[in-house]
């Protein structure tokens, strides 16, 4: 009975996992600070939520890649610190490993001479020793794998325990032939044609020489393999390094568009045995990876201090909401973003991360009746811009009794609509419910009536806001305030519209 390497199982696993995140970058909103006083630079990004996730940041020091762990900053935001390079571009890349996958930006090899040194390639993942299905042949037990690219090649590397990579079992007529495989898939085309590609280091005379192959279908056999190009392979420091011509691969009629929308590849290292007449057996495979052919480059700049504008506060008699707009000509995020009230400093937050545009910051604090608030920002940690405001700026309400007015919205955050629930006083005739932005500008009036309670004959109500302004135009994402007035009583809440 024939045994095949059932690549359909691997492909289905790859596709099922990748199809859920094909439109989602693992590292979102990548951004950097300015140069700090200790000649470093902070890098932040948001990652996807996966079990046991670890993210690393790599930077090129002009000679080789150096790595540093990224620490959880808050939520899904991770931060890493790298040395600053003055007068030259700073190139960075990321690697994230979770229980089920590795996502990474592989190393770009500037010197395209084959073979490269193993350390020039990007480490993908270790593999468990002893999980080989052919335990007598430890050369087929993968212990680690690597990937990289240049302007003209894709590179891969495999390590095993003995550090040798024989091609057969030996003898005049070998009973088995051994293969070391790098599977490459374009995730945006494989769903359409079930075609994969493989760099195969091995040799079955006449039938299957080493080379770059197209795999037509969901399993591998002599019938489904078609050679489309050559393969370079060499063992360097006990590491098997392979390379294929990039243009030959991506120009194959079934490969799909390249660069693709996600600019990514699915890459998997595997080993296999072959025996005549046509029996393939998968013996080991490593953790699959999503290779994003990209890097984060910081061009050199002369630092310009950020600017603050629209510094406002809303004091409703119980708590206060502080907000401001931050703009940095260099596109750097602030290392310090705080407001000082009554001698205490509080961090401001933002839901926007594109620092090439003005970004709003805000916080809500359980303080009221304060006299002065000072907004303080720095993009390098030692040079500051400040702006102070007096109580009374923006929509500032004199303390009024709340009389148990109920006001809330659900869901919050929301997209595209939220339902605001509220109560009115039994004796009130005038009721008003208005949406404001953080600048204090009126966005939309939802309720304005001099006979609301009498007309409705009930004290509790709800109304839906669909995220549009008074003209029906959809508003941008961000923080909004909604204020309820009922008779002589009023209450203000905030809500978050996310796009």
Long-range contacts (C-beta under 8 A, 24 or more apart in sequence): 2-278, 2-279, 3-279, 3-280, 3-281, 4-219, 4-220, 4-221, 4-279, 4-280, 4-281, 5-219, 5-220, 5-270, 5-272, 5-280, 5-281, 5-282, 6-218, 6-219, 6-282, 7-183, 7-196, 7-215, 7-218, 7-219, 7-220, 8-217, 8-218, 8-219, 10-183, 10-268, 10-270, 10-285, 10-288, 11-185, 11-190, 11-194, 11-196, 11-218, 13-288, 14-185, 14-187, 14-190, 14-266, 14-268, 14-288, 15-187, 15-190, 15-191, 17-100, 17-101, 17-288, 18-187, 18-266, 18-290, 19-187, 19-191, 21-48, 21-290, 22-187, 22-188, 22-261, 22-262, 22-264, 23-261, 23-262, 24-48, 25-262, 25-292, 26-94, 26-96, 26-103, 26-290, 26-292, 27-55, 27-94, 27-96, 28-353, 29-353, 29-354, 30-94, 30-296, 31-331, 31-332, 31-333, 31-353, 31-355, 32-298, 32-332, 32-333, 33-332, 33-333, 33-334, 33-335, 33-379, 33-380, 33-381, 34-303, 34-330, 34-332, 34-379, 34-380, 35-84, 35-86, 35-303, 35-380, 36-84, 36-335, 36-380, 36-381, 36-382, 37-380, 37-381, 37-382, 39-83, 39-84, 40-81, 40-82, 40-83, 40-84, 41-81, 41-82, 41-83, 41-84, 41-90, 41-298, 42-79, 42-80, 42-81, 42-333, 42-335, 43-70, 43-79, 43-80, 43-81, 43-82, 43-92, 43-296, 44-73, 44-77, 44-78, 44-79, 44-80, 44-333, 45-70, 45-77, 45-78, 45-94, 46-75, 46-76, 46-77, 46-78, 46-353, 47-76, 47-78, 47-96, 48-76, 49-76, 50-96, 50-98, 50-99, 50-100, 50-101, 51-98, 51-99, 51-100, 52-98, 52-99, 53-96, 53-97, 53-98, 54-96, 54-97, 54-98, 55-94, 55-95, 55-96, 56-80, 56-94, 56-95, 56-96, 57-82, 57-92, 57-93, 57-94, 58-92, 58-93, 58-94, 58-95, 58-107, 58-122, 59-83, 59-90, 59-91, 59-92, 60-90, 60-91, 60-92, 61-85, 62-88, 64-119, 64-120, 65-93, 65-107, 65-122, 70-94, 85-300, 86-300, 87-300, 88-300, 89-297, 89-298, 89-299, 89-300, 90-297, 90-298, 90-300, 91-295, 91-296, 91-297, 91-298, 92-295, 92-296, 92-297, 92-298, 93-122, 93-294, 93-295, 93-296, 94-296, 95-122, 95-123, 97-125, 101-287, 101-288, 101-289, 101-290, 102-287, 102-288, 102-289, 102-290, 103-289, 103-290, 103-292, 104-147, 104-289, 104-290, 104-291, 104-292, 105-291, 105-292, 105-293, 105-294, 105-295, 105-296, 106-147, 106-148, 106-149, 106-291, 106-293, 107-148, 107-149, 108-148, 108-149, 108-150, 108-295, 109-148, 109-149, 109-150, 109-153, 109-155, 110-150, 112-150, 112-151, 112-152, 112-153, 114-153, 114-232, 114-234, 114-241, 114-243, 115-232, 115-234, 115-236, 115-241, 115-243, 116-148, 116-155, 116-241, 117-236, 117-237, 118-146, 118-157, 118-236, 118-237, 118-239, 118-241, 120-148, 121-146, 121-147, 121-148, 121-155, 121-156, 121-157, 121-241, 122-146, 122-147, 122-148, 124-267, 124-269, 124-286, 124-287, 124-289, 125-286, 125-287, 125-289, 127-284, 127-286, 127-287, 129-161, 131-284, 132-271, 132-283, 132-284, 133-281, 133-282, 133-283, 133-284, 134-273, 134-281, 134-283, 137-169, 137-178, 137-273, 137-283, 138-162, 139-164, 139-165, 139-166, 139-178, 139-271, 140-178, 140-271, 140-272, 140-273, 140-283, 140-284, 141-271, 141-283, 141-284, 142-269, 142-270, 142-271, 142-284, 142-285, 142-286, 144-286, 145-269, 145-286, 146-239, 147-267, 147-289, 147-291, 149-246, 149-293, 150-246, 151-246, 152-245, 152-246, 152-247, 153-243, 153-244, 153-245, 153-246, 154-184, 154-199, 154-243, 154-244, 154-246, 154-249, 155-241, 155-242, 155-243, 156-182, 156-199, 156-241, 156-242, 156-243, 156-267, 156-269, 157-239, 157-240, 157-241, 157-242, 158-182, 158-239, 158-240, 158-242, 158-269, 158-271, 159-238, 159-239, 159-240, 160-240, 163-235, 163-238, 163-239, 164-235, 164-238, 165-201, 165-235, 165-240, 167-201, 167-202, 167-203, 168-203, 175-275, 176-273, 176-274, 176-275, 177-202, 177-203, 177-204, 177-208, 177-273, 177-274, 177-275, 178-202, 178-271, 178-272, 178-273, 178-274, 179-271, 179-272, 179-273, 179-274, 180-240, 180-242, 180-269, 180-271, 181-269, 181-270, 181-271, 181-272, 182-242, 182-267, 182-268, 182-269, 183-215, 183-266, 183-267, 183-268, 183-269, 183-270, 184-249, 184-265, 184-266, 184-267, 185-265, 185-266, 185-267, 185-268, 186-255, 186-256, 186-258, 186-260, 186-265, 186-266, 187-260, 187-262, 187-264, 187-265, 187-266, 187-290, 188-256, 188-257, 188-260, 188-261, 188-262, 189-254, 189-255, 189-256, 189-257, 189-260, 190-256, 190-266, 192-256, 193-254, 194-218, 195-254, 195-255, 197-228, 197-249, 197-252, 197-255, 199-231, 199-242, 199-243, 199-244, 200-225, 200-231, 201-231, 201-233, 201-240, 201-242, 202-274, 204-274, 208-274, 212-244, 212-245, 212-248, 212-249, 214-252, 214-254, 220-272, 220-280, 221-278, 221-280, 222-278, 223-278, 228-252, 259-293, 262-292, 263-292, 263-293, 263-294, 264-290, 264-291, 264-292, 264-293, 265-290, 265-291, 265-293, 266-290, 266-291, 267-291, 301-330, 303-330, 303-332, 303-379, 303-380, 303-383, 304-328, 304-329, 304-330, 305-379, 305-383, 305-385, 306-332, 306-334, 306-377, 306-378, 306-379, 306-385, 307-385, 308-375, 308-377, 308-385, 308-386, 308-387, 309-358, 310-360, 310-438, 310-439, 311-375, 311-387, 311-389, 311-393, 312-389, 312-393, 312-394, 312-395, 312-438, 312-439, 312-440, 313-373, 313-389, 313-391, 313-393, 313-394, 313-396, 314-394, 314-395, 314-396, 314-397, 314-440, 314-481, 314-492, 315-368, 315-369, 315-370, 315-391, 315-396, 315-397, 316-368, 316-397, 316-399, 316-490, 316-491, 316-492, 317-368, 317-369, 317-397, 317-398, 317-399, 317-400, 318-366, 318-368, 318-399, 318-402, 319-364, 319-365, 319-366, 319-367, 319-368, 320-364, 320-365, 320-367, 320-368, 320-370, 321-362, 321-363, 321-364, 321-365, 321-438, 321-481, 321-494, 322-346, 322-348, 322-362, 322-363, 322-364, 322-365, 322-373, 322-375, 323-360, 323-361, 323-362, 323-394, 323-438, 323-439, 323-479, 324-348, 324-360, 324-361, 324-362, 324-375, 324-387, 325-358, 325-359, 325-360, 325-361, 326-350, 326-355, 326-358, 326-359, 326-360, 326-361, 326-377, 327-357, 327-358, 327-359, 328-355, 328-379, 330-379, 331-355, 331-356, 332-379, 332-380, 333-379, 334-377, 334-378, 334-379, 335-378, 335-379, 335-380, 335-381, 336-376, 336-377, 336-378, 336-381, 336-384, 337-361, 337-376, 337-377, 338-375, 338-376, 338-377, 339-363, 339-373, 339-374, 339-375, 339-376, 340-373, 340-374, 340-376, 341-365, 341-367, 341-370, 341-373, 342-367, 342-370, 342-371, 345-376, 348-375, 351-477, 351-478, 351-479, 351-496, 351-498, 352-477, 352-478, 360-438, 360-478, 360-479, 362-438, 362-479, 364-494, 368-399, 369-399, 394-439, 394-440, 395-436, 395-440, 395-481, 395-483, 395-492, 397-490, 397-492, 400-488, 400-489, 400-490, 401-489, 402-489, 402-491, 403-489, 405-484, 405-486, 405-489, 405-490, 405-491, 406-460, 407-482, 407-484, 407-491, 407-493, 408-493, 409-465, 409-482, 409-493, 409-495, 412-495, 412-496, 413-495, 413-496, 413-497, 413-498, 414-467, 414-495, 414-496, 414-497, 414-498, 415-467, 415-477, 415-497, 415-498, 415-499, 416-466, 416-467, 416-474, 417-464, 417-465, 417-466, 417-467, 418-464, 418-465, 418-495, 418-497, 419-462, 419-463, 419-464, 419-465, 420-446, 420-462, 420-463, 420-464, 420-465, 420-482, 421-460, 421-461, 421-462, 422-460, 422-461, 422-462, 422-463, 422-484, 422-486, 423-459, 423-460, 423-461, 423-486, 424-452, 424-453, 424-459, 424-461, 424-486, 424-487, 425-453, 425-459, 425-486, 425-487, 425-489, 426-453, 426-459, 427-487, 428-452, 428-453, 428-486, 428-487, 428-488, 428-489, 429-453, 429-454, 429-487, 430-485, 430-486, 430-487, 431-484, 431-485, 431-486, 432-483, 432-484, 432-485, 433-463, 433-482, 433-483, 433-484, 433-485, 434-482, 434-483, 435-465, 435-480, 435-481, 435-482, 436-480, 436-481, 436-482, 436-483, 437-475, 437-478, 437-479, 437-480, 437-481, 438-478, 438-479, 438-480, 438-481, 442-470, 443-469, 443-470, 443-475, 443-480, 444-468, 444-469, 444-470, 445-470, 446-482, 453-486, 467-497
